[in-house]
Amino acid sequence: MRRRPVVMKITRIDIHPLQIPLKGVFRNAHDTKTRQDSIVVRVRTDEGITGLGNVDPDPGHSEESFGETLKAVRTLAPSLTGGDPLNLSAALDLMDRCLPRHLDAKAALEMALFDLKGKALDQPVHSLLGGRLKDEVRLNGWIGLLEPDAAAAEALSWRDAGFRSVKIKLGSGVEADRDRVAAVRSAVAGSLSLRVDANEAYGVDDAVRLAKALAPLDVALLEQPVSRVDYEGLARVRRRIDIPVMADEAIVGPETLVEVIRKEAADIVKVKVMKQGGITRTVRMVHMAEAAGIRCVIGHGFGLSINTLAEIHVAASCANIMDGCESVGPLKMGGDVVARPLDLRAGRLSVPEVAGLGAELAESDLARWAMPAP
């Protein structure tokens, strides 16, 4: 008779709230930021194998505050302790039964379980997702709410570094936004693909007016021009303009993607492993979008290497994810907590082939960036 294999067990989950400065001041229609609050989790097992997860809640994008996410992680972690770390389906089901929403918190813990499972099986995470389709992921740069000349100079620096596409933040009013994009297009000519992101700053009529003003400037997509809850308004904008519309803030759980599909509200949707509740749910939503004929962009705004690696593995394994991955958070961070922080400066990243996500904690940096006790 074949012996039943010994099941590995989760013995402890370490939770580390962090506070890391950014490289400068970053401003969009939602917020002005000088630091990033992050959460790193480490799942430990009785076999000595560990897994890392990380989320970086972002005001204006995350559905919950940092404090709410941290509380949810601390609530969920004991429910997983003692369980099988390789059974990701059971872990997700258990977390859903413990807490109905709290997707950011679930993403941190599920990410750590993916990392652990990859290490246990000696496979990179993309192999657990079916395998990689590319050896390298191309990245997308960004330009904040800058004056036109400064925005143009920033665009040239991204291009000269090796980036092929860049996102320009909007939200200063139609004329100011048009002037910013026009200055960038004039500076880079046809050497960069330009995306623009309004971060919900406009009503329907002004969003249409903006899109018509941008029409001569060869813009690849207009991201979330209206409120995240106004699916009908997003659809009205899409019907009245020629620039492809991308939904971002409007996309949270699968039900929000169903609403976008049902209302024909977007040509493209933005997914984030953190906001969608983990790697499994993100991949499912990418495939849902593909079935509806909608392309996907993946990426977070601000974040550490661990969260970034999770999105790189997803991007490498899903054909429906467009080039120009927006997982460039580490470029904005003034620190990290991994032994080998990702180098994204050339606009591309080789897909990791090591087991798990491909990150190892730097204990000294974990202590350095620890959030002060309240």
Secondary structure by P-SEA (a helix, b strand, c coil): cccccbbbbbcbbbbbbbcccccccccccccccccccbbbbbbbccccbbbbbbbbbbcccccccaaaaaaaaaaaccccccccccaaaaaaaaaaaacccaaaaaaaaaaaaaaaaaaaaccccccccccccccbbbbbbbcccccaaaaaaaaaaaaaacccbbbbbbcccaaaaaaaaaaaaaaacccbbbbbbccccccaaaaaaaaaaacccccccccccccccaaaaaaaaaaccccbbbbccccccaaaaaaaaaaccccbbbbbccccccaaaaaaaaaaaaaacbbbbbbbccccaaaaaaaaaaaacccccccccccccccccccccccccccccccccccccccccccccaaaaaaaaccccc
